[in-house]
Amino acid sequence: MKQWIKEAIIYEIYPISFYDSNGDGLGDFNGITQKIPYLVDLGVNTVWINPFYQSPFKDGGYDITDYYAVDGRFGSMQDCENMLQAFHKAGIRIIVDLVVGHTSDKHEWFKKSKQAKPHPQYKNWYIWTDCCFTPADRSMKGMSKRNGNYIVNYYAFQPALNYGFNEIKKGEESWQWHYTDERLKPLRDEIINIIRFWLKKGVDGFRVDLANSLVKADKNGEGVKWFWNVVIGEAKKINPDCCFLAEWGNPIKAAECGFDLDYLCHATQPYNELFRSDKGTNLTAWLERAGHSYFAKEGKGEFKNFLAYVTDIFKNSQGAYSIPTGFHDIIRIAEKKDVGVLKCIFAFILTFKCVPQIYYGDEIGIKHNYRVNKDGGYTRTGARTPMQWDNSLHRGFTTAKRAYLPTESAKNRSVESQKGDEKSLYNTVKTLIKLHTTYPQFSYGAELKMINDKYPLEFVRRANSEEIYIAINPTQRDYEIKQKAKTVLAQENVEIKEKTIKLKKYSFIVIKR
């Protein structure tokens, strides 16, 4: 694993919602470029940008019609290249989405594949049954002139690309091909060409959408392991320094497939138990399992399951994992949480053994908006509202009369309002990021020693024979710990005595030993 990945602080940008440079109500490349100084000042060193490829935007850009073109709503290819160059000039690396599990049904590949007489090049690039009357899971019937049904991943307009099957059903060999079948190689080569194209444009890595599900009927994961080791292996020949970040939620499996990094997501229950087990803090599918988050004012959660989970990763994985504050598919981290709890969450993510990942706007505590639905986002749309820069109309996101999505009315949740407040969430996050980038003890490669996995959370990070002690109390209760505070690097709501430290509600302390 490259050192830059171990030291990365990733900031996710949903491009249509970050900053509008031309007053049309939509965020764009030039808007992102203009806000690079903000990211430099905040202290992040890596940016993940959600899809900006040509798309009908029925699923937020995850329904692509051309992998080699940018969508006009964001600007031109030259604008994109200027943005990439500006990021590099500022010392920030760029990760972009690689969405190759499916395309839009408007993609030229699919149009040529669904014809009554399919184009020979694209005939087998999608998964088609051999007859329109052949039953198959997740198949769309009667949607084309071709005699067959096509398999989709999620929505009907997202036909699945054909990377083959691991387990082939008897009698269906005519359309279910083994993942190593040479007839699948042209599509695989095309994916490598897409990767090559964007690496040459200057991107530093890819966040891979649906990384674990490309090969079908692949219960043991051998198919997807084979596929990604081939593809990532070829990508590393093009640029040995590039990074592959998986959307998987299983860092051990992802590393076996060649991924450098995997982020914990809402499909990973130990992650939910940190921040998202309380009712109203997760997506609908998880609400019925509501319990108690560890980082919550009630102090009824448990850390032990998460600790066991990541300890297994440390022992058995050559890759790394990241902990996101949130991302574009889940309810905002600030929902139903006090600012004090949010500060404790950032203190944890930026000092614990992980690669920190910040979703745009979480550093100022933007809340979830349940009243909006755009571009196929449904519940997820509420996490994709515009970044809140100041207290002007549309919170400084756009000068247009109407913004892409509405912003919050709360004036204390903007960059402008928080920058001047030393005790704001923004300034706390900025301080912790500076700490993370200054001390090698916070690199992913540094050691972790747990002291207490109850309340308060206590652990030590060690590198170069030097230790840093961290204690975090995300609850409403007070705790007193026996610890001398010789060199305090950061603190929030603590009372320091000669031999003890009182951790008041929503508090943390970082001490160099």
VOGU-3710 file (C-alpha; in Angstrom, 3 decimals, decimal comma):
1> mkqwikeaii> 0,000/0,000/0,000  1,337/3,408/-0,963  2,250/5,807/1,832  -0,079/8,496/0,486  -3,038/6,187/1,015  -2,018/5,524/4,625  -1,860/9,273/5,207  -4,960/10,257/3,228  -7,802/12,352/4,589  -10,550/11,867/2,014
11> yeiypisfyd> -13,198/14,519/1,348  -16,185/13,444/-0,759  -17,719/16,014/-3,106  -21,134/15,571/-4,712  -20,331/17,877/-7,637  -23,774/19,203/-8,507  -24,180/20,393/-4,903  -20,778/21,884/-4,061  -20,582/25,306/-5,724  -22,214/26,903/-8,766
21> sngdglgdfn> -19,814/29,151/-10,691  -22,110/30,321/-13,503  -25,455/30,990/-11,818  -27,494/28,183/-13,374  -28,346/26,623/-10,010  -26,094/23,593/-10,504  -22,665/22,904/-9,045  -19,898/22,508/-11,615  -16,201/21,888/-12,286  -15,275/25,568/-12,141
31> gitqkipylv> -17,153/25,881/-8,867  -15,123/23,061/-7,355  -11,929/24,651/-8,685  -12,822/27,970/-7,074  -13,290/26,260/-3,707  -9,971/24,387/-3,692  -8,473/27,055/-1,361  -11,204/26,145/1,136  -10,172/22,489/1,023  -6,509/23,421/1,407
41> dlgvntvwin> -7,341/25,579/4,423  -9,445/22,792/5,939  -6,449/20,490/5,548  -7,716/17,556/3,479  -5,264/15,975/1,036  -7,497/13,698/-1,059  -10,833/14,351/-2,755  -13,362/11,807/-4,028  -15,689/13,295/-6,643  -18,979/11,550/-7,420
51> pfyqspfkdg> -19,902/10,817/-11,079  -19,617/13,655/-13,562  -19,835/11,535/-16,707  -22,473/11,955/-19,403  -25,751/10,718/-17,936  -29,560/11,161/-17,975  -29,270/11,491/-14,176  -32,049/9,100/-13,301  -29,789/7,814/-10,504  -27,630/10,770/-9,594
61> gyditdyyav> -25,129/10,146/-12,381  -24,681/6,460/-11,585  -26,453/5,720/-14,876  -23,772/6,511/-17,438  -24,155/6,966/-21,200  -20,498/7,731/-22,007  -17,494/6,962/-19,795  -15,224/9,125/-21,941  -17,306/12,308/-21,793  -18,317/14,694/-19,017
71> dgrfgsmqdc> -21,898/15,853/-18,578  -22,577/19,357/-19,826  -24,229/20,393/-16,571  -20,762/20,391/-14,975  -18,951/22,179/-17,804  -16,561/21,036/-20,508  -13,796/18,438/-20,570  -11,347/21,350/-20,508  -13,001/22,611/-17,318  -12,583/19,130/-15,854
81> enmlqafhka> -8,911/18,991/-16,827  -8,336/22,459/-15,365  -9,914/21,266/-12,112  -7,687/18,185/-11,958  -4,597/20,295/-12,598  -5,618/22,803/-9,922  -6,054/20,025/-7,370  -2,583/18,677/-8,094  -1,081/22,154/-7,934  -2,638/22,474/-4,462
91> giriivdlvv> -1,175/19,124/-3,375  -4,524/17,309/-3,346  -5,047/13,906/-4,977  -8,266/13,032/-6,816  -10,324/9,856/-6,716  -13,258/9,549/-9,137  -16,113/7,081/-9,372  -15,726/3,979/-11,526  -19,263/2,760/-12,185  -18,886/-0,351/-14,337
101> ghtsdkhewf> -21,444/-2,748/-12,897  -24,042/-1,326/-15,280  -24,652/1,504/-17,711  -27,685/3,605/-18,526  -30,121/1,999/-20,948  -29,423/5,091/-23,086  -25,766/4,100/-23,555  -24,830/3,389/-27,183  -23,477/-0,010/-26,135  -26,890/-1,034/-24,856
111> kkskqakphp> -28,790/0,470/-27,767  -26,729/-1,681/-30,116  -27,006/-4,719/-27,860  -30,812/-4,655/-27,651  -31,524/-4,554/-31,382  -33,397/-7,415/-33,046  -30,091/-8,215/-34,711  -27,581/-7,130/-32,045  -24,358/-5,437/-33,083  -21,692/-8,173/-32,986
121> qyknwyiwtd> -19,317/-6,087/-30,834  -21,876/-5,319/-28,120  -24,105/-8,373/-28,364  -22,634/-9,994/-25,254  -21,602/-6,907/-23,268  -24,825/-7,174/-21,257  -26,452/-10,203/-19,674  -29,276/-11,390/-21,917  -31,310/-14,544/-21,517  -31,576/-16,669/-24,651
131> ccftpadrsm> -35,329/-16,128/-25,005  -37,900/-13,601/-23,835  -39,746/-16,415/-22,044  -36,677/-17,562/-20,071  -37,142/-16,652/-16,384  -34,210/-14,997/-14,597  -33,682/-13,014/-11,408  -33,744/-9,218/-11,801  -34,597/-9,452/-15,504  -36,562/-6,962/-17,590
141> kgmskrngny> -39,046/-8,445/-20,043  -40,499/-6,997/-23,235  -38,289/-3,911/-23,195  -36,513/-4,414/-26,521  -36,751/-5,951/-29,972  -34,129/-8,524/-29,033  -35,487/-11,981/-28,207  -34,380/-12,118/-24,596  -34,568/-10,396/-21,238  -31,759/-8,301/-19,812
151> ivnyyafqpa> -30,545/-8,435/-16,221  -30,408/-5,224/-14,182  -28,515/-4,337/-11,017  -31,045/-1,997/-9,395  -33,268/0,171/-11,537  -34,856/-0,964/-14,815  -32,780/1,623/-16,683  -29,464/0,168/-15,434  -28,701/-2,974/-17,480  -25,937/-5,044/-15,911
161> lnygfneikk> -22,693/-5,406/-17,819  -21,654/-8,991/-18,473  -18,661/-10,186/-16,466  -19,911/-13,744/-16,365  -21,106/-16,190/-13,732  -19,364/-18,325/-11,157  -22,091/-20,932/-10,692  -23,895/-21,707/-13,947  -27,381/-23,193/-13,861  -27,896/-26,401/-15,766
171> geeswqwhyt> -29,687/-25,771/-19,041  -28,714/-22,071/-19,125  -25,154/-22,474/-20,396  -26,061/-20,673/-23,628  -26,247/-17,294/-21,879  -24,558/-17,855/-18,513  -20,834/-17,909/-19,238  -18,059/-18,611/-16,756  -16,237/-15,445/-15,699  -12,988/-16,658/-17,329
181> derlkplrde> -14,655/-17,199/-20,726  -12,590/-15,505/-23,438  -15,767/-14,083/-24,988  -15,932/-11,701/-22,003  -12,422/-10,321/-22,520  -13,368/-7,457/-24,919  -15,574/-5,841/-22,252  -12,910/-6,340/-19,604  -10,361/-4,698/-21,907  -12,753/-1,786/-22,412
191> iiniirfwlk> -12,940/-1,232/-18,646  -9,143/-1,120/-18,553  -9,234/1,424/-21,401  -11,615/3,610/-19,372  -9,254/3,440/-16,408  -6,292/4,276/-18,652  -8,153/7,260/-20,131  -8,823/8,873/-16,756  -5,423/8,064/-15,294  -3,879/9,905/-18,239
201> kgvdgfrvdl> -6,232/12,812/-17,542  -4,627/13,026/-14,113  -6,867/11,230/-11,627  -5,049/9,388/-8,845  -7,522/6,620/-8,172  -11,016/5,224/-8,395  -13,841/4,571/-5,984  -15,448/1,445/-7,407  -19,232/1,281/-7,283  -20,763/-2,130/-6,426
211> anslvkadkn> -17,265/-3,591/-6,290  -18,347/-6,969/-4,931  -21,227/-7,748/-7,274  -19,954/-7,658/-10,852  -19,708/-11,421/-11,341  -23,103/-13,079/-10,904  -23,919/-16,216/-8,858  -20,613/-15,698/-7,085  -21,311/-16,792/-3,510  -17,704/-17,631/-2,653
221> gegvkwfwnv> -16,393/-14,449/-4,272  -13,859/-16,238/-6,455  -15,200/-14,662/-9,638  -14,993/-11,068/-8,495  -11,588/-11,777/-6,930  -10,273/-13,027/-10,262  -11,810/-10,109/-12,172  -10,467/-7,316/-9,986  -6,998/-8,781/-9,642  -6,789/-8,784/-13,442
231> vigeakkinp> -8,179/-5,253/-13,875  -6,377/-3,605/-10,960  -3,184/-5,402/-11,927  -3,366/-3,807/-15,386  -4,160/-0,395/-13,867  -1,096/-0,580/-11,630  1,030/-1,149/-14,741  -0,302/2,141/-16,113  0,220/4,013/-12,826  1,748/2,042/-9,925
241> dccflaewgn> 0,833/4,888/-7,562  -2,917/4,821/-8,255  -5,457/3,847/-5,602  -8,556/1,671/-5,775  -11,198/2,348/-3,113  -13,958/-0,259/-2,882  -17,607/0,204/-2,097  -17,792/-3,106/-0,297  -17,860/-2,881/3,485  -15,577/-5,920/3,797
251> pikaaecgfd> -11,938/-4,738/3,840  -10,467/-8,242/4,081  -12,302/-9,453/0,969  -11,589/-6,190/-0,853  -7,846/-6,485/-0,184  -7,855/-10,046/-1,531  -9,281/-8,599/-4,752  -6,437/-6,095/-5,055  -8,102/-3,026/-3,555  -5,935/-0,638/-1,559
261> ldylchatqp> -8,801/0,629/0,541  -12,397/-0,183/1,442  -14,779/2,094/3,279  -17,194/0,896/5,924  -20,759/1,546/4,855  -24,344/1,138/6,029  -24,227/-2,526/5,015  -21,569/-3,054/7,708  -23,346/-3,472/11,039  -20,279/-2,702/13,226
271> ynelfrsdkg> -20,098/0,672/11,450  -23,778/1,307/12,125  -23,193/0,567/15,804  -20,770/3,472/15,986  -23,019/6,249/14,669  -26,215/4,910/13,099  -28,060/2,437/15,286  -30,496/4,961/16,754  -33,917/5,345/15,169  -33,927/8,004/12,488
281> tnltawlera> -30,177/7,933/11,840  -30,108/5,323/9,088  -31,869/4,342/5,888  -35,309/2,746/5,963  -33,963/-0,785/5,629  -32,213/-0,503/8,968  -34,768/1,466/10,976  -36,525/-1,653/12,242  -33,267/-2,787/13,829  -32,836/0,454/15,725
291> ghsyfakegk> -30,783/0,225/18,894  -28,139/2,478/20,424  -25,105/4,037/18,766  -21,854/4,233/20,713  -21,480/7,892/19,754  -24,729/9,174/21,234  -25,581/11,316/24,231  -27,410/8,495/26,059  -24,217/6,455/26,405  -25,973/3,104/25,899
301> gefknflayv> -24,030/1,866/22,885  -21,206/-0,657/22,663  -17,816/-0,420/20,978  -16,757/-4,055/21,363  -18,291/-5,388/18,135  -16,640/-2,690/16,064  -13,325/-3,281/17,820  -13,479/-7,022/17,141  -14,330/-6,299/13,517  -11,397/-3,958/12,866
311> tdifknsqga> -8,968/-6,072/14,917  -9,685/-8,872/12,458  -8,917/-6,452/9,617  -5,590/-5,454/11,182  -4,573/-9,112/11,523  -5,773/-10,474/8,192  -5,718/-7,724/5,580  -2,947/-6,211/3,489  -5,226/-3,327/2,595  -6,671/-0,506/4,657
321> ysiptgfhdi> -10,170/0,613/5,600  -11,721/4,028/5,976  -14,415/5,324/8,300  -16,681/7,873/6,610  -18,665/10,484/8,482  -21,228/9,789/5,793  -21,661/9,622/2,046  -24,211/10,310/-0,673  -26,398/7,241/-0,001  -27,142/7,570/3,718
331> iriaekkdvg> -28,725/9,983/6,165  -26,484/12,853/7,266  -24,334/12,164/10,334  -25,633/15,339/12,025  -29,205/14,042/12,092  -30,461/13,705/15,697  -27,000/14,490/17,110  -25,841/17,423/19,214  -22,813/19,386/18,024  -20,861/18,041/20,997
341> vlkcifafil> -21,418/14,465/19,838  -20,346/15,436/16,315  -17,097/16,852/17,683  -16,450/13,548/19,454  -17,136/11,630/16,231  -14,582/13,707/14,355  -12,102/13,311/17,225  -12,497/9,553/16,882  -12,280/9,340/13,085  -9,227/11,600/12,950
351> tfkcvpqiyy> -7,236/9,828/15,693  -8,264/6,159/15,504  -6,482/3,640/13,257  -8,351/4,224/9,987  -8,281/6,388/6,888  -10,641/9,299/7,698  -13,341/10,104/5,165  -15,421/13,297/5,389  -18,613/13,888/3,424  -18,918/17,486/2,230
361> gdeigikhny> -20,814/19,657/4,697  -20,412/17,267/7,622  -17,638/19,540/8,900  -20,293/22,219/9,529  -23,050/19,841/10,617  -25,487/20,079/7,691  -28,725/18,285/8,552  -30,664/15,798/6,434  -33,595/17,107/4,383  -36,412/14,546/4,238
371> rvnkdggytr> -38,651/16,658/1,996  -36,698/16,469/-1,270  -36,400/13,886/-4,057  -34,316/14,541/-7,151  -32,462/12,579/-9,852  -33,567/9,209/-8,502  -32,206/9,906/-5,045  -35,431/9,306/-3,089  -34,525/9,278/0,646  -30,875/9,736/-0,289
381> tgartpmqwd> -31,541/13,126/-1,875  -31,698/14,684/1,580  -27,976/14,040/2,016  -27,165/15,720/-1,301  -28,351/19,274/-0,670  -26,025/22,192/-1,526  -22,958/23,065/0,488  -23,661/26,020/2,783  -20,983/28,651/2,313  -22,518/31,762/3,881
391> nslhrgftta> -25,831/33,229/5,029  -26,918/34,811/1,754  -29,643/33,444/-0,523  -29,155/29,699/-1,106  -26,372/29,905/1,497  -23,870/31,155/-1,075  -24,127/28,044/-3,231  -25,549/29,856/-6,270  -26,658/33,283/-7,471  -29,560/31,715/-9,382
401> kraylptesa> -33,126/32,412/-8,305  -33,677/28,698/-7,874  -31,018/26,245/-6,656  -30,725/22,600/-7,662  -31,984/21,679/-4,179  -33,007/23,821/-1,195  -30,584/24,632/1,616  -31,168/24,825/5,361  -32,464/27,934/7,055  -30,284/27,620/10,186
411> knrsvesqkg> -27,696/30,392/9,940  -25,210/28,750/12,299  -24,585/25,929/9,825  -22,487/27,676/7,202  -18,751/27,993/6,625  -18,888/31,766/7,082  -20,739/31,649/10,406  -18,455/28,973/11,870  -15,060/30,195/10,691  -15,098/33,088/13,141
421> dekslyntvk> -16,168/30,945/16,092  -13,203/29,195/17,732  -15,495/26,650/19,373  -17,462/25,796/16,236  -17,626/22,342/14,731  -15,734/23,581/11,674  -12,776/24,869/13,686  -12,714/21,730/15,827  -12,537/19,601/12,671  -9,845/21,828/11,204
431> tliklhttyp> -7,748/21,529/14,384  -8,096/17,742/14,409  -7,148/17,480/10,727  -4,030/19,549/11,402  -3,192/17,209/14,262  -3,708/14,163/12,057  -1,408/15,435/9,327  1,273/16,676/11,742  1,878/13,555/13,824  2,914/10,203/12,262
441> qfsygaelkm> 1,099/8,472/15,130  -2,151/9,092/13,241  -1,028/7,466/10,002  -2,822/4,216/9,165  0,479/2,382/9,581  0,945/3,488/13,201  0,188/1,107/16,070  -3,077/1,069/18,021  -3,341/0,034/21,662  -6,786/-0,039/23,269
451> indkyplefv> -7,093/0,942/26,935  -10,865/1,080/27,411  -13,625/0,065/24,982  -16,467/1,120/27,295  -17,095/4,766/28,255  -15,001/6,841/27,970  -13,184/5,461/24,946  -9,427/5,355/25,564  -6,641/4,295/23,225  -3,025/5,015/22,323
461> rranseeiyi> -1,408/5,531/18,916  2,308/4,812/18,631  4,953/5,564/15,990  8,699/6,250/16,085  8,807/5,120/19,754  6,456/7,948/20,744  2,887/7,641/21,989  -0,223/9,783/21,841  -3,077/9,080/24,248  -6,694/9,789/23,292
471> ainptqrdye> -9,811/9,786/25,487  -13,298/10,507/24,129  -16,587/10,903/26,006  -19,532/11,242/23,572  -22,162/11,024/26,336  -24,007/13,453/28,627  -22,297/11,951/31,679  -19,050/13,068/33,312  -16,084/10,733/33,792  -12,836/11,102/35,674
481> ikqkaktvla> -9,734/9,273/34,488  -6,321/8,866/36,079  -4,021/10,435/33,547  -1,410/13,165/33,622  -1,797/15,789/30,935  1,801/16,740/30,198  1,519/17,907/26,601  -2,067/18,488/25,490  -2,428/18,547/21,709  -6,197/19,049/21,590
491> qenveikekt> -9,053/19,181/24,058  -12,774/19,802/24,295  -14,739/20,384/27,513  -12,250/18,821/29,934  -11,019/19,815/33,387  -7,334/19,028/33,898  -6,002/18,370/37,388  -2,553/17,290/38,576  -3,083/13,523/38,268  -6,568/13,226/36,821
501> iklkkysfiv> -8,675/14,557/33,988  -12,391/15,195/34,219  -14,116/14,411/30,952  -17,320/16,421/30,994  -20,169/15,705/28,602  -19,216/15,659/24,911  -15,500/15,857/25,575  -12,169/14,593/24,330  -8,488/15,069/24,999  -5,375/14,226/22,979
511> ikr> -2,124/14,011/24,951  1,434/13,471/23,785  3,205/11,201/26,260
//
